[in-house]
């Protein structure tokens, strides 16, 4: 598919009803353009079951295993940390994680993953074309949402995120036409896979925008009224998504439920981290220091770790 083909296809496609509400005037980000996302940390009810799922179904590698905890990733890069809370109930209708999103480098990588899912009977919950990207959705044994996606070339969508990002049916035949012969048996997610974005369940959109845009400094890329919002650094389509579809007015999850422990925002330097931390403190969101980095909670109680990136060369966008 050429760069122009998605443009022509979307020009003639019916618009998504939610997309018609989107604001098409993105705001500039006050955060560094090379800010990225890092490790996502979740609680799970059965660590052995979850590590097996994330290795065999998703294709992550187990890089560390400790007492009640495991770190998974690719090529030595940790992306997902799991902490066992035995007997925890599945994810419920509280604030927290809607999904985390693993970004692949090539369309062929996504095609190879989909072929693996078909061969190995990995259950999917969605297949979507978002104009900016093509995405596959699944859910882990505790109900944590997962997206696996690749981005169309930036020149295809830059400047059009607010007006064109949508949800249409994925052209599965077109995607599978790019499956590579050497992709069987599936060898796991490619080494260039990164944490592309996180999508959160929040209690209300205005307060969420005020925190992530005005306090943290991400640019507002698109907003679906009071239902959802998408924000980013450096003009990317989104590093942070948030919605109230299952969580309007909700509270954070109870301690006996599988949940988001935190997600990580990575800054290019200590100076940039300090600048953002100062702004958060001035605006009433003072972070506190932990071994992982500075921790702050958004208005819905979702925890973020703010840290300095070791390597930002693989940043999306």
C-alpha positions, 0 to 999 in steps of 0.5 A, spaced: 500 500 500 502 506 498 502 513 502 497 515 498 492 509 498 490 510 505 488 517 504 484 515 498 480 510 502 479 514 508 476 520 504 471 515 501 469 511 507 463 513 512 466 517 518 466 514 525 460 517 529 465 518 535 470 522 530 465 527 528 465 530 535 473 530 535 476 537 535 481 538 530 485 543 533 491 540 536 495 544 542 502 544 542 506 540 547 510 543 553 514 537 554 520 535 550 518 532 543 522 526 544 519 524 551 517 517 550 513 511 554 517 505 558 515 500 562 508 498 564 507 495 571 500 490 572 498 486 578 496 479 576 492 473 580 497 468 577 504 470 575 506 463 572 499 463 568 500 470 566 508 470 564 506 464 560 501 467 556 505 473 555 511 469 552 507 464 548 501 468 546 503 475 545 511 474 544 515 477 549 521 474 552 522 473 560 528 477 562 527 477 569 524 473 574 524 474 582 519 473 588 512 474 586 514 478 580 517 478 573 519 483 567 518 481 560 520 485 554 524 484 547 532 484 546 533 486 553 529 492 554 523 491 559 516 493 557 512 489 562 512 488 569 508 483 572 507 483 580 503 477 583 497 478 587 494 471 589 487 470 588 486 477 585 479 479 582 479 480 574 479 487 572 473 491 573 469 497 572 474 502 575 479 507 573 486 504 571 488 501 564 484 500 558 490 497 554 497 498 553 500 498 546 506 495 543 508 498 537 512 494 532 517 497 527 514 494 520 507 492 517 510 485 516 511 484 523 504 486 525 502 481 519 507 475 522 503 476 529 496 476 526 498 469 522 501 467 529 495 468 532 491 465 527 495 458 527 496 458 535 489 460 536 490 466 540 483 470 542 483 477 539 477 482 541 478 487 536 482 488 529 482 496 527 484 501 522 485 507 525 488 511 519 494 513 523 495 506 524 493 498 524 491 495 530 490 488 533 487 488 540 487 482 545 485 481 553 490 477 558 487 472 563 486 478 568 482 482 563 488 487 562 487 490 555 493 489 550 494 493 543 499 490 538 500 495 532 504 499 527 504 506 525 503 508 518 508 513 515 508 519 519 507 523 512 500 520 511 497 522 518 501 528 520 497 534 521 490 530 521 490 526 527 484 531 530 480 530 524 482 523 521 483 518 527 478 513 527 476 506 527 474 502 521 474 495 520 481 492 518 483 490 511 485 483 514 487 480 507 491 486 505 495 485 512 496 478 511 499 479 504 505 481 508 506 475 512 513 473 511 515 465 509 520 465 515 515 467 520 513 460 522 514 458 527 513 464 531 519 467 534 516 472 538 516 480 538 521 483 534 527 487 537 525 494 535 518 493 539 517 499 544 511 501 548 508 506 543 502 508 548 497 507 554 490 508 554 487 509 560 480 509 564 479 515 567 473 518 571 472 525 567 475 528 561 476 535 563 480 534 569 484 528 565 486 534 560 488 539 565 493 534 568 496 531 562 496 537 558 496 543 562 500 540 568 504 534 565 505 538 558 503 533 553 499 536 547 492 535 545 491 531 539 484 530 539 478 529 543 471 526 543 467 531 547 467 528 554 468 521 552 475 520 550 482 524 549 488 523 546 495 527 547 502 526 545 509 529 545 512 531 539 506 531 534 505 523 535 498 521 534 498 519 541 502 517 547 496 518 552 489 516 551 483 516 556 476 515 556 470 514 560 466 509 556 467 504 562 469 508 568 465 515 568 465 517 575 469 511 577 474 510 583 480 507 583 480 499 583 480 496 590 486 492 593 484 485 591 483 487 584 488 486 578 490 493 576 495 498 573 501 499 578 504 504 574 506 506 567 512 510 565 514 516 562 521 517 560 524 524 559 531 525 555 535 528 561 535 530 568 534 537 566 527 536 563 525 531 568 526 536 573 523 542 569 516 538 569 516 536 576 517 543 578 511 545 574 507 539 576 508 541 584 506 549 582 500 546 579 498 542 585 501 535 583 507 534 587 511 528 585 514 523 590 521 520 589 521 512 589 527 507 587 523 507 580 523 515 579 518 520 581 511 518 582 505 522 581 497 520 580 493 523 575 486 526 578 483 519 577 488 515 581 492 512 575 499 512 577 505 515 573 513 514 574 517 519 571 524 517 569 530 519 565 530 514 559 537 510 558 536 510 550 531 514 546 533 512 539 527 508 538 522 513 540 515 513 536 513 519 532 
